Amino acid sequence: MLKLLTKELQNSLRTIQDNQENRLLFKPYTADDSISDPDAWIEQRRNILTMTLSIEALNNASESAKEFKEAFKLLLEDKFTIARANELLFDINSLVNVAEEIKNN
């Protein structure tokens, strides 16, 4: 389910990014008139480019979810090790970072 949701969000973000790039960046940049507010244009460009980071973050979250499932399975089978716990903590930290990044974008 998370993988499907991730795929849908990725597609939506890419579509939004492409549309915004065309409308907000390319058209003003290639227009005959100069860009009226260069600082705003730069900020918009930065925001649009960081959408790619959100797509990557979604991929990482999907992978981390798989790791959680595997760790839970190992825990139920009494095969959970300290090394695996450390990996799981790293995955938890990655998910928290993803959530913060998506919230900030």
Contacts in CASP RR format, 6 or more apart in sequence:
PFRMAT RR
TARGET T0000
AUTHOR 0000-0000-0000
METHOD contacts of the structure
MODEL  1
MLKLLTKELQNSLRTIQDNQENRLLFKPYTADDSISDPDAWIEQRRNILT
MTLSIEALNNASESAKEFKEAFKLLLEDKFTIARANELLFDINSLVNVAE
EIKNN
2 61 0 8 1.000
2 62 0 8 1.000
2 65 0 8 1.000
3 62 0 8 1.000
3 65 0 8 1.000
6 58 0 8 1.000
6 59 0 8 1.000
6 61 0 8 1.000
6 62 0 8 1.000
9 55 0 8 1.000
9 58 0 8 1.000
10 55 0 8 1.000
10 58 0 8 1.000
10 59 0 8 1.000
13 51 0 8 1.000
13 54 0 8 1.000
13 55 0 8 1.000
13 58 0 8 1.000
14 55 0 8 1.000
16 51 0 8 1.000
17 48 0 8 1.000
17 51 0 8 1.000
17 52 0 8 1.000
20 44 0 8 1.000
20 48 0 8 1.000
21 48 0 8 1.000
24 41 0 8 1.000
24 44 0 8 1.000
24 48 0 8 1.000
25 41 0 8 1.000
25 44 0 8 1.000
25 45 0 8 1.000
25 48 0 8 1.000
28 35 0 8 1.000
28 41 0 8 1.000
29 35 0 8 1.000
29 41 0 8 1.000
35 41 0 8 1.000
47 105 0 8 1.000
50 105 0 8 1.000
51 105 0 8 1.000
53 101 0 8 1.000
53 105 0 8 1.000
54 101 0 8 1.000
54 102 0 8 1.000
54 105 0 8 1.000
57 97 0 8 1.000
57 98 0 8 1.000
57 101 0 8 1.000
57 102 0 8 1.000
58 98 0 8 1.000
58 102 0 8 1.000
60 94 0 8 1.000
60 98 0 8 1.000
61 94 0 8 1.000
61 95 0 8 1.000
61 98 0 8 1.000
64 91 0 8 1.000
64 92 0 8 1.000
64 94 0 8 1.000
64 95 0 8 1.000
64 98 0 8 1.000
67 87 0 8 1.000
67 88 0 8 1.000
67 91 0 8 1.000
68 88 0 8 1.000
68 91 0 8 1.000
71 80 0 8 1.000
71 84 0 8 1.000
71 87 0 8 1.000
71 88 0 8 1.000
71 91 0 8 1.000
74 80 0 8 1.000
74 81 0 8 1.000
74 84 0 8 1.000
END
